Amino acid sequence: MAAERLGATVAATGTRFRVTSTVAERIELCLFDSHDEETDHLDVEREPDGAGWSIEVAGVGHGQRYGFRVHGPGDPARGHACDPAKLLVDPAARRVTGEVRWTPELVAPGVDSSPFVPRSVVVEPAAPIDARQRPRTSWDRTVVYEAHVAHLTARHPMVPTEDRGRYRGLAAPPVLDHLQRLGITAVELLPVQHFVSERGLAAAGQRNVWGYNPLAWGAPHAGYASPGGDPVAELRAAVAAMHEAGIEVWLDVVYNHTCEGRLGEGPILSWRGFDNADTYRLRPAGADHPREHPRGNGHPVDPMHLVDEDVTGCGNAVDTRSPQVRRLIVETLERWVTEIGVDGFRFDLAATLIRGDDGPTADHPLLAEIAAEPALAGVKLVAEPWDLGPGGYAVGTFPAPWREWNDRFRDDTRDLWRNEPERWPDVARALTGSAELFRRPDRPATASVNAVATHDGFTLADLVSYDEPVGAGHGQRSWGGGRSGPTSDPEVLANRARRQRSLLASVICAQGVPMIHAGDELGRSQGGTADGYTLEPGECGVPWPEADWDLVAWTSAALGLRRAHPALRWDGWLDPTDPYLAWRTEAGAVMRADDWADPDRRALQVLILPSAQEGAVDPEDPPILVLVATGTDPISFVLPDGPWRAALDTGLRRGLVHDDVAVVGSRLVDAPGVVVLVRRPDRSA
């Protein structure tokens, strides 16, 4: 019921506020006017369950600014950080206004933090989203476009200046038109949960641009709203516009950690001040893992001195063993869906969210509670299935209907197109859905979300242009094609162009769900930077003015091919040895074990027969033949019986083949490259 929901719930005569804390001794609700001056403070009542605290305030409604002060234990060494001097943001706030000002007052015990922290804002939700307005694209037809709100439109000359880099820019007709022409069915937005920049970045005059540093899990980031605008209303309107264009909206959500950093060092802004021990994973000081004893990493273990068990690398890790934490996660997910219109979620470092006492587990109660929430039925759920803790590589762990990011697809495909021939068997498995990772009776081949470039790492253009990252960053399995960095050498540039298209072809022709990082289809470069979380949108956003429109046309043609041919997007499992999936050498012979292991192998072809789909597609859907050539020299392929029609070619700048000339007998492929052929119908009958 509405009265039991967390956060501020507007009623007919006022607003009901509800928070949780298992350790608080007293909680105060503080009300502020539009100038952030405190006008009243009221005691919140403890509920019988001992964890809930609530109060109903008459005459308070939409737009009211508020915060909380919590009295309770304030001993960080014992895992507690209550301090009534700290004004706290509502963990379930629907909206946040104001900035965090990094001062010692945010951490110093007993010192008032009110002048330096944001306020929560009461929001009366609009009518629930009409389910009939949602595109509800099937998984086999889903094509994901990972985009940052600001980076997507900050440099778009046809988006009104005042809308660039903002929620309203997402709904600009030129943006929607581009996505539709490209063939995108879902836009996955990098974090829009209200976030702040880390103290060190602020001191250096930088920002956390990506947004993986959340302050309020259920509030749209205020910085993406127009000046003085309502972020809730503007994001909802942008989602509605995308729905009207037939495009789903997913959010990249960060529930694994918060902006409060490390216990005793980071600021007390929200969760920590309410109930640190119930919110974050803690371990005895000196131990690498809470179950480790008597000595952890060589230092004495003090079981009475607790510190963060940081399995995220961000200073803290949220503890979903807590029923209160799980409830907050599920309720905010539900609100994103019902009040904003969101269609799906990608969960950052999702292994943290399913950690029990002994590591990630598929029977975690959070998964069960998400599955049991009626409002989340049919919502698309995608996991980034790893974190930095013990057993943190949890790829393949998540149950249906979850999908997962497939890092092995990324790595194996990158290796193939930098001429690592031993990757052929791995690439073959990746192209058929990575069954060794995801195949179970309850999971289709669309369990794998396939990408070769995402926000984290090289862009596609940099992947084929740089041997190593410029500045800091781990290796990217990249190759500049003979030279690293910018060049005017026509041979190197031609090689790079073919490999860009070949990497995209690998994603688009593979079973699973293809994902493209925004701007990769336009040739976006970050100048070899692999860690771009501070790159400003105005300088490094999607390069609309300098776009490679030939590459855009090629990508659109490739996605159109996938859309037109169910054999390229079937969600059933096909083994590499499936009789309807014929792997052949360039000479046309069936691939044998020693062919797969041949260190000199530079080519193969795969024939996909429509009968593999077992009646799930149009029986007249023609066979597809994919020719793959690595290395540098052109390769001649002996083809199966034809005739064939070339439908896509990485050697062509725009990808399209404008005639219907029959291809019979053999086909020459410029390496590196991919050519997709479609069997022409027999017109002799």
GIKA-V982175 format. One record per residue. RES is the residue in one small letter. PSI is psi in whole degrees, 0 to 359 (none if undefined). BURIAL is I if it has 9 or more other ideal C-beta (glycine too) atoms within 8 Angstrom, else O. Layout:
BEGIN
res,psi,burial
RES,PSI,BURIAL
RES,PSI,BURIAL
END
This chain:
BEGIN
res,psi,burial
m,156,O
a,321,O
a,340,I
e,356,O
r,150,I
l,154,I
g,203,I
a,119,I
t,118,I
v,129,I
a,184,I
a,323,O
t,359,O
g,209,I
t,137,I
r,128,I
f,134,I
r,129,I
v,175,I
t,147,I
s,129,I
t,351,I
v,348,I
a,145,I
e,335,O
r,142,I
i,133,I
e,136,I
l,125,I
c,128,I
l,142,I
f,151,I
d,185,O
s,347,O
h,9,O
d,24,O
e,134,O
e,129,O
t,341,O
d,156,O
h,139,O
l,146,I
d,131,O
v,141,I
e,138,O
r,137,O
e,162,I
p,334,O
d,350,O
g,344,O
a,327,I
g,145,I
w,134,I
s,158,I
i,141,I
e,128,I
v,117,I
a,146,O
g,2,O
v,133,I
g,204,I
h,132,O
g,349,O
q,132,I
r,143,I
y,169,I
g,180,I
f,153,I
r,134,I
v,124,I
h,132,I
g,192,I
p,137,O
g,49,I
d,94,O
p,325,I
a,335,O
r,9,I
g,11,I
h,145,I
a,30,I
c,138,I
d,106,I
p,350,I
a,345,I
k,123,I
l,128,I
l,139,I
v,139,I
d,121,I
p,337,I
a,22,I
a,141,I
r,341,I
r,146,I
v,138,I
t,146,O
g,167,O
e,154,O
v,127,I
r,117,O
w,102,I
t,162,O
p,337,O
e,338,I
l,339,I
v,324,O
a,124,O
p,137,O
g,5,O
v,129,O
d,129,O
s,358,I
s,318,I
p,350,O
f,6,I
v,158,I
p,170,I
r,147,I
s,155,I
v,132,I
v,133,I
v,126,I
e,113,O
p,146,I
a,176,O
a,145,O
p,149,O
i,134,I
d,120,O
a,335,O
r,345,O
q,350,I
r,139,I
p,322,I
r,54,O
t,135,I
s,155,O
w,324,I
d,341,I
r,2,I
t,132,I
v,120,I
v,142,I
y,106,I
e,121,I
a,150,I
h,131,I
v,311,I
a,317,I
h,329,I
l,321,I
t,358,I
a,331,I
r,19,I
h,113,I
p,343,O
m,359,O
v,133,I
p,138,O
t,317,O
e,347,O
d,350,I
r,135,I
g,13,I
r,170,I
y,319,I
r,332,I
g,331,I
l,330,I
a,4,I
a,134,I
p,320,O
p,327,I
v,312,I
l,321,I
d,318,O
h,314,I
l,318,I
q,314,I
r,327,O
l,328,I
g,22,I
i,137,I
t,343,I
a,129,I
v,121,I
e,111,I
l,129,I
l,164,I
p,130,I
v,4,I
q,136,I
h,126,I
f,166,I
v,163,I
s,151,I
e,155,I
r,317,O
g,321,O
l,315,I
a,320,I
a,331,O
a,4,O
g,23,O
q,174,O
r,154,O
n,96,I
v,322,I
w,320,I
g,14,I
y,57,I
n,68,I
p,145,I
l,329,I
a,114,I
w,336,I
g,11,I
a,127,I
p,139,I
h,125,I
a,333,I
g,346,O
y,357,I
a,160,I
s,156,I
p,121,O
g,2,O
g,171,O
d,110,O
p,328,I
v,310,I
a,322,I
e,322,I
l,319,I
r,318,I
a,321,I
a,320,I
v,318,I
a,320,I
a,320,I
m,320,I
h,317,I
e,331,O
a,2,I
g,20,O
i,128,I
e,159,I
v,122,I
w,154,I
l,138,I
d,108,I
v,142,I
v,90,I
y,358,I
n,336,I
h,175,I
t,179,I
c,2,I
e,359,I
g,213,I
r,139,I
l,130,I
g,346,O
e,320,O
g,171,I
p,156,I
i,99,I
l,331,I
s,262,I
w,316,I
r,319,I
g,335,I
f,309,I
d,80,I
n,314,I
a,334,I
d,348,I
t,320,I
y,150,I
r,129,I
l,156,I
r,160,I
p,140,I
a,134,I
g,343,I
a,145,I
d,341,O
h,143,I
p,337,I
r,3,O
e,134,O
h,164,I
p,347,O
r,133,O
g,263,I
n,30,O
g,355,O
h,150,O
p,141,O
v,124,I
d,104,O
p,346,O
m,357,O
h,113,I
l,143,I
v,171,I
d,136,I
e,88,I
d,94,I
v,6,I
t,342,I
g,11,O
c,13,I
g,329,I
n,169,I
a,130,I
v,140,I
d,100,I
t,7,I
r,344,O
s,125,I
p,326,O
q,319,I
v,315,I
r,320,I
r,318,I
l,318,I
i,310,I
v,318,I
e,321,I
t,325,I
l,314,I
e,319,I
r,321,I
w,324,I
v,308,I
t,329,I
e,332,I
i,328,I
g,12,I
v,143,I
d,345,I
g,168,I
f,140,I
r,122,I
f,113,I
d,135,I
l,56,I
a,341,I
a,326,I
t,325,I
l,342,I
i,25,I
r,128,I
g,217,I
d,336,O
d,26,O
g,181,I
p,142,I
t,141,I
a,344,I
d,28,O
h,140,I
p,334,O
l,318,I
l,319,I
a,321,I
e,325,I
i,317,I
a,331,O
a,350,O
e,113,I
p,324,O
a,341,O
l,2,I
a,129,O
g,353,O
v,138,I
k,131,I
l,124,I
v,133,I
a,138,I
e,100,I
p,52,I
w,162,I
d,193,I
l,1,O
g,178,I
p,130,O
g,19,I
g,344,I
y,95,O
a,28,I
v,130,I
g,357,O
t,330,I
f,138,I
p,166,O
a,144,O
p,19,O
w,146,I
r,165,I
e,144,I
w,136,I
n,94,I
d,335,O
r,323,I
f,312,I
r,309,I
d,316,I
d,321,I
t,319,I
r,316,I
d,319,I
l,316,I
w,10,I
r,24,I
n,52,O
e,91,O
p,335,I
e,354,O
r,355,I
w,310,I
p,321,I
d,319,I
v,322,I
a,318,I
r,320,I
a,319,I
l,341,I
t,27,I
g,5,I
s,57,I
a,328,I
e,341,O
l,320,I
f,348,I
r,118,I
r,161,O
p,331,O
d,4,O
r,128,I
p,176,O
a,344,I
t,8,I
a,335,I
s,122,I
v,117,I
n,131,I
a,152,I
v,347,I
a,138,I
t,188,I
h,329,I
d,97,O
g,196,O
f,147,I
t,170,I
l,317,I
a,319,I
d,332,I
l,329,I
v,7,I
s,342,I
y,137,I
d,326,O
e,158,I
p,148,I
v,122,I
g,209,O
a,159,O
g,145,I
h,166,O
g,145,O
q,7,I
r,44,O
s,170,I
w,131,O
g,359,I
g,26,I
g,337,O
r,146,O
s,126,O
g,188,I
p,144,O
t,159,O
s,6,O
d,118,O
p,326,O
e,317,O
v,317,I
l,322,I
a,320,O
n,316,I
r,319,I
a,318,I
r,322,I
r,326,I
q,309,I
r,326,I
s,320,I
l,316,I
l,320,I
a,323,I
s,321,I
v,315,I
i,331,I
c,1,I
a,150,I
q,147,I
g,197,I
v,115,I
p,141,I
m,134,I
i,135,I
h,134,I
a,130,I
g,341,I
d,329,I
e,349,I
l,0,I
g,26,I
r,134,I
s,147,I
q,21,I
g,29,O
g,6,I
t,127,I
a,342,I
d,90,I
g,26,I
y,349,O
t,5,I
l,126,I
e,139,O
p,322,I
g,337,O
e,323,O
c,17,O
g,179,I
v,126,I
p,65,I
w,318,I
p,333,O
e,24,O
a,145,I
d,90,O
w,339,O
d,317,O
l,324,I
v,313,I
a,320,I
w,314,I
t,319,I
s,319,I
a,319,I
a,317,I
l,327,I
g,323,I
l,315,I
r,317,I
r,324,I
a,340,O
h,102,I
p,335,I
a,336,I
l,353,I
r,24,I
w,142,I
d,9,I
g,165,I
w,137,I
l,120,I
d,154,O
p,337,I
t,9,O
d,134,I
p,340,O
y,1,I
l,95,I
a,114,I
w,128,I
r,155,I
t,171,I
e,337,I
a,357,O
g,356,I
a,150,O
v,134,O
m,130,I
r,174,O
a,318,O
d,336,O
d,319,I
w,326,I
a,357,O
d,115,O
p,344,O
d,3,O
r,132,I
r,4,I
a,156,I
l,168,I
q,150,I
v,129,I
l,123,I
i,116,I
l,141,I
p,334,I
s,347,O
a,340,I
q,0,I
e,46,O
g,2,O
a,350,O
v,174,I
d,122,O
p,342,O
e,0,O
d,125,I
p,159,I
p,152,I
i,137,I
l,122,I
v,121,I
l,128,I
v,124,I
a,122,I
t,190,I
g,206,I
t,343,O
d,142,O
p,145,O
i,133,I
s,126,I
f,134,I
v,120,O
l,154,I
p,170,O
d,134,O
g,215,I
p,160,O
w,157,I
r,127,I
a,123,I
a,338,O
l,141,I
d,121,I
t,349,I
g,351,O
l,135,I
r,321,O
r,357,O
g,332,I
l,141,I
v,119,I
h,357,O
d,177,O
d,39,O
v,133,O
a,137,I
v,118,I
v,139,O
g,298,O
s,162,O
r,129,I
l,131,O
v,126,I
d,125,I
a,145,I
p,146,I
g,167,I
v,136,I
v,133,I
v,125,I
l,146,I
v,132,I
r,125,I
r,144,I
p,148,O
d,111,O
r,8,O
s,337,O
a,none,O
END
